[in-house]
Amino acid sequence: MESLKFDDIDDIGFSAEYIGSLLNLDRINTSRELNKLLNEGKTIKIKGRPVLYLDRIYLKERFYLNLPKSTFESKDEFIAIIKENDLNKKDAVSKNNVNNNIEKDDTSQINSIFLDSVLDNIIGANDSLKDQISKAKAAILYPPNGLHTLIIGSTGVGKSTFAEAMYRYAIQVGALKEDSPFVIFNCADYAENPQLLMSQLFGHVRGAFTGADKEKRGLIDEANGGIMFLDEVHRLPPEGQEMLFTLMDKGIYRRMGESESTKKSKVLIIAATTENPQSALLHTFLRRIPVMIQLPNLENRTSKERLLFIYQFFYEESKRVKMPIRVTKEVIKALMLYECRGNIGQLKSDIQLICARAFLERMISNNNIIDVKLSLLSQNIQEGLFKIRDKRDDLIISEIDNCREIIFDESSIDYLDKLNMEFSTANFEKGHDFYEIIINNWKKYNDEKLSPNEIREKIGNQIKEYFDKYVYPAEPEINAVNQDVLLKFVSPNILKAVEYSLDCIKDKFKGLISQKVIYIVTLHVKALLERIKMGTVISHPDRESIAKEYKLEYEAAKEFKLKLEEKLSIEIPEDEIAFLAMFLHALKLGKMYESIGILIIAHGNYAASTMASVANTLLGVDHAKAIDMPLEEKVDSTLDKAMDIVKQIDRGKGVLILVDMGSLTTFSEIITEKTGIPTKTIDMVSTPIVIEATRKALMPDMDLDRLVDELIGITSLQVNVKTPNVNAAKIEDSKSIFRRNLIGILEKTLTFLNPSKAYEILENVLKDILSEVNADVDDEILIKFLFHCSCMIERVIKGESLPYINLNQIKSSQNKMFNMIKKHFEIVEEVFGITIPDTELAYIIEMIDTNFGTLRLSI
């Protein structure tokens, strides 16, 4: 991985507050002691907020770095001094024996301390693990030999991986030699046998105990000069903890059977525990471990981090089997949302199991790619999809919806790009370079012998989709990229120059130059400046045609170029005018690609969001928006929310509001009057209506009046359409639309089962079951039941039935329910020629009982 330059350094040195936290001292006393060391010439002080300190002796001995003074006015001054030093790695190695890698100079080693490192590449290093990474670096770098560390966290959070990363970091920065050992000792293996434990850790002399017929080296000896990782240290008995005191305090120890002589060993201890250290470990032992690092559970990691873990594990499996693995977006979403109690470790195991099942399917079908489909997931993972409605505002989940499928290949050169997916508001460092869309696809279509007009049309449509996704997404303004994020990657003078230049042409593109457009253009200009600096000039393949076809945009781009050159004092190649013209043309195309917004408002805590979630899931979009209106909420409050969302989702064609009660039908007139946005309201909303309204709203030639008219014609429900000129009307039943969409999704999910046949039989079975317990079939239980049971049928056919741990208990406690469900599934067994195990029936009982809660009282 390419190293960052010193100009990009954000974190150098350690504050008094941070050092004090490691030593259990307050900031004032720590600062006083650090300044004493400064006066003695032992520390480096970098002024600023906060003031930062470095070990001067360490820098000199480790990196042969002779600094001219001890106090620096800023980080920039400190970095400049380092750059000016003429470091000679070979002399440093011969004088100080730093490490064996003589090809790297000391500048790169200093660079590795402060910048990109193996620890910085851990998933979450800049998010959930930022503080933990900082502590780990301090523990390794603290002179002279580092600080003993305790890693705390639940099973599966990655404690062993983190400890190994600390070891690799120590080698990377030169704190350890490249051949330094990393010894792992699991304390649980010897917790009940202190004598054997002592022998394993410290070794023994001949005759130390019965059976000790020869001398034995201990692990402490093997770890000399390196790191010992004590896993499950809470299983180390008090005697074992006490045996380490002298080693940790003085670096000496005795083998078993030795009474006089001692041995030396320089070992850095990294321990790990799943327990509360204050209750599980001796306080005298804890006092000798100054650094404690708490690793969070998977549920407390960010959505992006969880996605990166999923990508990493699929990539590893692809490398393992040496075949590409194709994963559907439904699988990714299920893995993102299911309850993974075993943390990262379980997530990895679950993905390995999924890939094993998919590999078996590939062996049967003899495909050249491994397909991972939803049907291969266990029931508990599949049920993660039912949490989508609770995550509808999660940008990462929304972005997954924009994907089709992802292919992981062991030879894929873009794996790191996959791990660093472009989230329109979460990762702006690389930006979305629309130039690449033009250049790459122009060459592709030209090779296909398409005419220039056909090429322009195709690329124009692609750029339109790009703008629809990144420039005009229907998302709350709170999620928009802000200036602070942008300025992490772009200097302020570039942003100001772009703002000035776009301001000069904005009258020609009224209403199109939004703040988001400014930010995206700024990122493109940054990329342009980098190309100019490197001497890389990209020629537009059809500049003359662009000038003729897009005259307005071309003239505006020319003006933009001149203003930009004036502000940045640079010369921009003429071909850039054509690129900018296409950018501006795409801006107009993007705005032209309008759709009708859909907003559902319903009383209750989940009614509206459930209908929106079902529609979005079945159609593979994130278009329908929802407002859940608790019964105690005032109408005025809901109206304010509705007005805000209508403003956000209006794309030029107005918004259709679907409501469940007459009191909400007045919203249309009020919102239109106050915002000027055309709106209409349909009363008596249902899930089928929401699905059909969402589907039709996305049609390019659909308008608001026509949408309302078509909805009026498809259901027998009595509805009210509230607009100035539209009256109440009747519409006919649209359950067939809901059924068709469900069957379509089932077809994509199932491997070989006939989805229509499965739907028909299972829907009737569910109706019969719920009829016996006086419950009604609703959309949510129907979807759960269909997907679970159809996948269950495929499992049984393939002989892969799921086990159920508490089978006897559920058969005993819900005997009537069990027998009733078993009876109703006889038709399923007969039709598909299978025998459904009791374990699978137990999961069905659990699902229905969870959904209705009181079934056992009704039988």
N, C-alpha and C positions, 0 to 999 in steps of 0.2 A: 504494500500500500504506500502511495506517495506521501512523503512527510510534509507537514505544514511548514511554512516559513516563519521566521521569528516575528515578522510583522503581525502574524495571526495569533500570537500567544495571548490567551486570556488569563490563564492561571499560573502565576509564578510565585513561589515562596509560600510562607505560612503566616497567618495572622497570630497575634498574641492570644486572642480569644480561642482560636483553634488549638494552638499548642497547649494552652491551659486546660482545655477540655480533655486532652489526652492524659495530662498529668494530675488531674483533679485539683487544679489551682485556679484562683480567680484571675481575671484578665489583668488587673492592676499589678498584682504580684508577679505575674508572668512577664509583663512588659518591663517591670523594674529589673528582673533578672536578665532579660534579653539585652537590655541597654547596658548592663554591667559587662556582659559578654562582648557587646559592641565596643565598649571602651578598652577591653582587653584585646581587641583585634580578632575575636573569634567568630563574629557573626557579620553578615551583610544586611544592611537595612535599606529597604526601598520605600520611599515616602509615597503617600497617597491615602486613599480611603478604601480599605483599611491599610495601615502600615504593615509591610510584609518583611519577613526575616528569612535568611538562608545561612547555612553553616559555611563560613569562609574556609575553614580548614578542610572540610569535606570536599569542597569544590577544588581546592588546590591539590590535595592528595589524590583524589579520585580522577580528576580531569586535567591536572596540570595547568590550572587556570589561575594566573596571577593577576588579580584585580588591582587597579591603581589606588582605589580608595574603598572605604567601608560603607559609606552612605551615598545613596543615589536619589536624585530628585524625583524620578519617575521610572516606570517599567521601560519606557522607550529608551531612556538613557542607559539603563542596565543592559538591554538587548544590544544597543549600539556598541557598547564596550566589548561585549562578547564577540560580536562580529569582527571587531578590529583586532582581536587577539590572534596572533599567528600561532595556532596550535599545531603541534607536531606529534601525531599519534605514535609513531615508532619510538620517539624519545620517551614519550609518556609510558609506553609499555616497558621499555628497558629500565626506566628509573623506578617505576611504581608497580610494575607487574599487575596492571589493572585487569586485563583479561586477554584472551587468546585471539580475539578478532582484530587483526592489525589492519584490516582493510577499511574500517570505519574510523573517521577522525573524531576528535573530542567534541567538535561542534555538534556532530550528529548524536553523540551520546548525551550531551547536555540537552539537545533537542528532544531526545526520547524521554528524558525525565519529565519535561514540562508539557510535552505534546502527545501526539498520537502514540499509543502503546497497546500492548496486548490487553491491558485493563480497560483502556478507552474503547476497545472494540467489543467488549462484552455488551450484549443486548441490554439496553436500559442505562448505559453509562452516563448519558446526558439527561436522564429522566428519573426513573424510580431508584436507580442505584448511584446517583450523583454523589451523595454524601459518603456512601459506602466505598466507592472507588477512591475518593479523596483520602479516607482513613487508611485504606489498604496501601496507597502509595506512601503515605507518611510512615506507616509501620515498616515498610521495606527500606525507605531511604534514611530513617532516623539513625544518626551515627551513635556508636561506631558499627554496631552489628544488627541494627533494626530493633523492632519492638515485638515481643511475644503478643499473639493475637488470638482472640476467641471469636469464632463465627457462630452466630445463633440463628436458628430458623427451623421451621417445620420440615418434616420428611419431604424430600423432593424439590426443595427450593433451589438447589444447586450449590450447596456448601462445599462439596468436594471439588467441583468445577472451579469455584471461586478461589479456593486455596491453591489449586494448581496454577491458576492464572496469576496469582501473587508470586508464585515461584518462577514462572516464566518471565514475569515483569522484572524480578530481581536480576535475572540473567540479562535481560534486554538492556537494563540501565547500568549494568556493570557492578551491581551490589554483590552478585555471586558470579563465580567463574562458570563458563559454559558447561563444564563437566561436574558441577556441584550436584550432590544427590538430592532427591526428593523422596523421602521414605514415608510410607503410609502405614499406620498402625491402628487397627480397629480395636478399641479398648473392650468392646463387648465380647470379643473372642476369648478373653482371659479374665473376665470380671470375677469369676468364682474361684480362681486359682492364683492367689497372690505370688506363690513361689514360682509358678510357671511364667507369670507376668514379669516378675523381676528378671528371670532368665532371658525372656524375649527382649526386654528393653535394655538391660544392662550387661547381659552375658554372664558367664560364670567361669570359675577356674575348676580344674580337675579336683574331684572329691568334695565339691561344695555341698552336694546332697547325694542321696542314694541314686545311683544310675548316672551320675556325672563323671563318666570315665574319661572324658577329654575336655579340653578348654573350648569355650564357645564365645564368639564375638556377639555382642548385642546390637540392637538396632540403633542405639545411641552412637555407637562406634561407626556404624555404616553411614549415619546421617551427618557425621562430622564435616563441617564446612558447608553445610546446606540447610535444608528445611525438613523438619519432621512434622507430619500431619497426624494429629491424634484425633481420629474420628470417634464419635460417640463417647466423648471424654467423660460424660456423666456416669458412664458404666465403669470408670476407673475407680476402684475402691479407695478409701482414705489412705491406706498404706501406700498405694500406687501413686497417689497425688503427692504424698509427703516425700516419696523417693525422688521426685523431680525437683524438690526445692533447691537442693545444693547445686544441681546442674544449672538451673535457671539463674541462681544467684551468683555462682562463682565459676561456672563452666567446668566443674570437675565432678567425677562420680567414681564409685567403686563397683567392680563386678561382684557377683555373689561369691562368697568364700574368701574375699580379700578383706583383711582387717587393717592393714597399714598403708599400703601403696594406693595411690589414686591415679586416675587417668583424666586427661583433658579432652574436651569435645566442645567445639563452637557450633552450637545448634540453635537455629531460630525455631521456636515452637509455634505452630498454628494449630489450634484445637477447634473442634466443632461439637455443638450439642443441640438437641431438639428441646431441651428442658430449660426451665428458669434457672440460670446459673447461680442465683443467690440462694436457692434452696437445694440445688443438686450438687454443688461443688463446695469444697472447703473454702472458707473466707481467706485463709492464709494462702491458698493456691490462687484464688482470684486476684489477690493483691499483687501477685507477680505477673499478671497479664494486664498491661495498661491499656490495650486497644480492644474494644468490643465492637463487632460489626453485626448488625441485625439485618438479615435478608428477608424481604417481604414475600408473602404468599403470592401465588399466581393471580389470585383474584384482586390483589392490590397493585398489580402491575398495569400499565396503560394498555389500551386496546392495540396500539401500534406495536408494543413489545410482544404481546401475545401473538399477533400476526407474524412477527419476525421469527418467533420460536416455531410456529407452524411451518413457515417456509423453510427454515433451517432443517427441520427434521425430515420433511419430504425430500429436500435436496440430498440429505445424507443417505436416505433410503435409495434414491436414484443412483447414487454412487455405489452403494452396496451391491445392488442387483445389476448394475451396468446396463440399465434400460431407462428410457424416458418414462416419467409418470405424469399422467394427465389427471388433473383434479378439478372437479366442477366447483362453481362458486357456492352452491348449496352446501357442499361438504366443508368448504372453508368457513362459511358462516356458522354451521353447526359446531365445528371445533372451536370457534371463537366464543360461543355462547353457552356450551354445556358446562355443567358443574363438574369441575376437575379437582376433586378433593386431594388427590395425590400430587398436586402442583406440577411443576415442569417435568418431573420424572414420570408421572403418570401420563401427561400429555405426549411425551415421547414414546412411551410404551403403547399407548392407544394408537398412535399413528403407525408404529411398526406393525401392530396387529392388522390394522386396516390395509396396509400395503401388502402384508402376507396374504390376506384374503383376495385382494385384487390381483396379486401375482398368480394365485391359483386359478382365478378366472381367466387370466391371460393364457395360462398353460392349456386350459380347456379350449379356448377360442383360437389359440395360435396367432394372436395379434402381435404386432411388433411394437406395441406400446401398452403400458399398464394403465388401465382406466380405473380411477377411484370415483365411484358413484355413491349417492346417498344410501342406496340399498345395502351397501357393504358395512355401514356404520352400525354399531350396537344401538339398542333402543335408547339408552341413557344419553348417548351423544346426539342421536337424531332429535331428541326432545329439546335440545338446545335451541332449535329453530322456533320453538314456541315462546322464546324470550325476546324475539325480534321486536315486538311491540314496545318492550321496555327500553330498547336500545335505538329507537327510531331517530334520536337526535345525535347518535354517535357517528362522527364523520367517517371513521374507518369502516364501520359496517356499511354505511351508505356508499362508500367508494367501492367496496367489494361488489355491490349490486351492479356497478358499472362494468365489471369484468365479465367475461364469458366463462373462460376456463384458464387454468394456468398449467403450463407444461414444465416440469423439472427434468433437467437432463444433466448427466454427470459431466458432459463436455460443454455445457452451456456457458458462454463467456459473459452472459448478462445476469448471472445469478445475483451478483451484488446489486445490480439494478433492481432485481425482484425484491431483494431484502430492503431496498431503500425506495419503495414505491412512491410515486409522486402523489401526495395528498394535497389537494389544492390549497389548503390552509395550514397544513401541518408541516410541510417540508418544501420550502421555497428556495432552497440553496441552488438547485440545479435549474429550476424554472421549467417552463414548457416551451421548448424551442420550436416554434412553428416553421422556422426555416428548414428544419429537418424533414418536416412533412412535405414541403415543396420539393426539395432537392431529391430525396430518396424516391418519392413516388413519381416524380417527373421522369427520372431515369427508367424506373420500372415500366411505366406506361409507354414510354418512347420505345423501349425494347420490344414491347408488345405491338408496335406499329400502329398505335392509336394516333388519330389526327390531333393537331394542337388544340382544336376546339373541344374535342372529347377529353383531352388531358386536363384542360382548364376546368371543365365541368366536374370531372371526378375529384380533382384536388380541391376545387371550390367547395364541394359537398363535405369533404373531409375536414377542411378548415372550419366550415359551418358547424360541424359536430364538435370540433375542438372549442369553439367559442361558446356553444351551447353548454358545454360541460364546465368550462373554467371561467368564462366571463359573465354568463348570465344564468348561473345555477339558482334554482329556487331554494335558497337557504337563508336563515336569519342573518341579519347584518352583523350580529355579535360574533359569528363565525368567520367573518371576512378577514383577510390578511391585513394586519395593521402595519403602520409605518415602522414601528420598532422592530418587527420581525424582518421587514425588508432591509432595513439599514444594517442588519447583521451581515448581509451579503453584498450590499451595494453602497458605495460611498455617497454621502449627502450631495456632493456637487453633481453627480450623475443624475440623481433623482430631481434636483432642482432644474437642471438643464432640460430634462424630459418634460417636466411640468410646464416650463416656459415654452418649449417648442410646440407641445400639444395645445397649449392655450391659444397659440397663434392661429391654429387651424380648426379649433373646436366649433366655430360657427358654421363650418361646412358639414359638420357631423353632429347636429344638434341632438342632445340627449344621449349620445353614444359614448362620450369620453367620461366614463365614471372613474372613481378612485381606483377601482380594481384594474381597469384598463391601463391607467397610468403606471401601476405597479408592474403589470405584465410587460408593457413596453419598456420600462426601465430595465427589467431583467434581460430583455432581448438586446437592448443597447449595451448593457454590460458585456454580454457575449460578443457583440460586434466589436467593441473596443479591444477585447482580448484577442480577437482574430487579427485586428489591425496591428496590434502590438507584436504579434507573432509573425506578421507578414503573410497571413493566410487570407487570400481574397477569394470569395465565392462568387462566381459569375452566374447571373440568372439565365436559365436556358431559353427564355422567350421574352426578353425585355421589350423588344419593339412591339410585339403584339399586346403586351400589358399596357404600354403607353397608349395604344389606340383603343383598346377595349375599355379600360378604366381611366378615362381622361380626368375626371374629377379627382379620383383618388391619387392618380399619378402626379397631378399638379400640387395637390396637398402634400404628398410625400416629398416632393422636391422642395417645397417651402419648409417642411419639417427638417429635412436634411440641412438646409442652409442655416436655420436657426440653431440646430444642434452643433454644427461646425463652429458657429460664432461663439456659443457658450462654452464649448469644451476645447476650443483652439486646436482642432484636429481637421484632417481632410478625410472625408468619407467617400469610398468608391461609388461611382455612378450607379453600378448595378444594385446598390442597396436601395435606390429609389424604387425599383421594381418590386423588391421584397416588401418594402414599407407600403407600397400601393396595394399589394395583395393583402397585407395585414389590415389596412383600412377597409378594403372591399369585404374582407371576411367579417370585419366588425359589423358592417351593414347587413351582410347575409345572416350573421348570428342573430341580430335583432329581428330580422324578418322571419326567422324560424320560431314562430310563436305558437303557443298552445293555450288551451283554456285551463285555468287553475281549478282544482277541486278541493273543497273544504267541507269536512263532515263535522257537525256539532250535534252532540247527543247527551242527554242527562245520564248521570252515573259516572263511576270512576274509570271504566274501561270500554264502554260501549263504542264510542266513536273511534278510539285508537285501534280496537280490535277489527272493526270493519275496514279501516284504512290499511291495517297491516295485512289482512287477508287479500285485499285487492292488489296491493303493491307486490306481495309475494307471488300471487298467481300470475300476474302480468310481468313480473321481473323488472319493476320500476320503483321509484320512490316519488311518486307524483301526488297521490292523495294525501292531504294533510288533515289532522284531526284536532278537535278541542273536546276533551272530556269535561263535562259540566256537573260537578257534584250537586246534589239536590239542594244543599244549603247555600250554594254560590249565587250571588245576585246577578240578574240579567245584565246590568250595566257593566259589570266586570267581564262577563263573557263577551259582550259587544266590543269592549276595548281590545280584548285578545283577538277577536275575529278581524277587527279593522287592521291590526298590526300584521296578521298573517296574510290577509288579502293584499296588502301593500307589497309583501315579500314575494308572493307567488304570482302576481299579475305579470303576464308575459305579453301583454298587448291585446289579448282577446277577451279579457274579462275573467270572472271567477264564478263558478257554479257552487252555491252553498246548499248542502243537503242536511236537513234538520229532522228532528224526531217529534217536535211539538209545535203547535200553532203559534205559541208566544215568540218563537224564534224567527218566524217568517217575515217579520218586520225588519229584520237586519238588512235585507237587500237594499231597500229604499234609503235607509239611514247611511249605510256604508257608501253607496253610490253618490249620495248627496254630499257627503263630507270629503270623499277622496277623488271623486270624478271617475272612478274605475267602474265599468259596467259589471253588474252582478245580478244574478237571479237566484231564487230560492225554491227548492222542491221540498215539500213536506212528506212525512211518513217514510223516512229513509230505511233501507234494508241493505244487507250485504250484497245481494245480487245487483241491486240498483247501483251501489257504489262501484262494483266491478265494471259494469257496463258503462257507467258515466266516465270512469277513469280511462277505460280503453278508447272510447270515442273521443274524449277530450284531447288525446294525443295525436289524432289524425290531422295532417297538415291542412286539409281543406275544410275542417270543421269550424263552425262559428257558434256563439253562445245560443242564439235563437234556434238554430237547427238542432243543437244538442238537446235542448229542452224538448223540442217537438218530437225527436226520436225517442227520448226517454218516456214521453207521454204515451207512445204507441206500443210499449213492450211489457206492460204489467197491468193486471186487473185491480191493483190496489187503488183506492181513492186518494189522490194527492192534491195538494194546493200548490200552484206555481205562482209565486208572489212577484210580479213585476208591474209596472204601470199599465201595461197593455195585455197581459196574459192572464187568463182565468183558470179556475180549477178544471182538471180533466181526468179521464180514466186511462190507466195504462195496464197492459196485460202481463201475465205471469212471466218472469224471466229466470226461473230456476234452471231452465235448460242451459242458459248461458253459464251459470255457476257450475253446473254439472260438466259442461264441455271443458271449461277451464281446468277443473279439478282432474278430469281424465287426462288432459294434456300434460299436466305436471306429473301425474302418476306414470305416464308413458316415458317421460325423461328419467324418472327415478328407478323404475323396475328394470330388471335385467331381461327376463323372458316371459313373465306373466302377462296375460292379456288385460290391459288396464280397464277396458270397458266391462269385461266380464267380472273382474274383481270388484269394480265399483258397484255394479248392479246387485251382486250377491251380498256384499258386506253392508251396503246401505240398508237392505232389508233385514239383515241380522241385527244391526244396531237398532232399528226401529222396533223390532220384536223384543229385544232385551229391555229397552227403555220403557216400552209399553207395560211390561210386567212390573216395573218399579215406579210407575206413574211419573215418569220424567219425559221431557220433550227433547227432540233432536234439535240442537242448535248448530250453527256453522262451525263453532270451535271444536265441539266433540266429534262432529262428523269428519273434519279434516284429520284430527288426531287418530281417530279410529281407522279411517281408510288407510292412512300411510303406515300406521303401526301394523295393522293386520295383513295388508298386502305384502309388506316386507317379511312379516312372520311366515306367510304361506311359502314364499320363495326360500326362506331359511329351512323350513321343514322339508321341502322338496329336495334341497341340497344336503340334508342331514346335518344342519348346523344350528340346531335349536339352542336357545339360551338357557342356562341353568337358573334356578331361583333358590337362593339360600334358605329362606324361611318358608318353604313350600308347605310343610306339615302344619305349621302354625296358621297360615292363611286358609288352608283347607279346613282346619278345625274351627277357626274363629268365624269364617264366612262360608260355612258349609252349604247353606241354601243358595247363596249367590254363586258359589262354585258350580254346583250341580246344574243350576239354571243356565249359566253361560255355556257349560259343556254341552247341554242339550241343544242350545241354539246353534252351536258351531258344528253339529252333526252334518248339516247341509253343506257346509264348507268342506268338511272331510270327504263327503260323498262326491261333490262336484270335482274337486281337485285330486281325488285319489290319495289322500294322505291321512295320517293319524296325528292329531295335534297333541303333543306332550302336555302334561299337567303344568309343567313349568311355564310354558308359553301362556296358558290360560290364566295363570296367576298374575302375569303382567297386565293382562286385559282387565282383570278385577281391580288391580291397583290403579289403572288409568281411569276407569269409570268412577271408582270410589273417590279418587282425588278430585275429579271434575264436579261431582254432585255432593259429596260429603256425607249425605244422610241415607245412602242407599240401603245400608244394613238395617235401618229402621223400617224400611218400606216392604221388606220381603217377609 
